[in-house]
Amino acid sequence: FQLINAFQTVIKRLEARENLREIFGEHFTVSEKIDSILQSVSGGVALKFSELFAEIASRVEIVVTFLALLELIRLKQVRVRQMNPFDEIEIASASN
């Protein structure tokens, strides 16, 4: 549930910025986002959940990225952990 709460926080942040710009013709695939996430965690350093969504400017991209993260968790290619309640959620390669 913490992962879902973190996702909702990202969506709320986007809604605040969404009024500033609109992007048309976006095309994102889950497989592209999976590759991007795996590349981000390949160095052995954990990626913070908020960093994963920091540069994203559209709701579509947020949803595709979140689906990619869930798929990587399901495939056991990444680990997601939260050390203490209310701490930042961290994403790390499962091979580390």
HELIX and SHEET records of a PDB file:
HELIX    1   1 GLN A    2  GLU A   18  1                                  17    
HELIX    2   2 VAL A   30  VAL A   41  1                                  12    
HELIX    3   3 PHE A   49  LEU A   52  1                                   4    
HELIX    4   4 ARG A   59  ARG A   74  1                                  16    
SHEET    1   A 3 LEU A  47  LYS A  48  0                                        
SHEET    2   A 3 GLU A  90  SER A  93 -1                                        
SHEET    3   A 3 VAL A  78  ARG A  81 -1                                        
END                                                                             
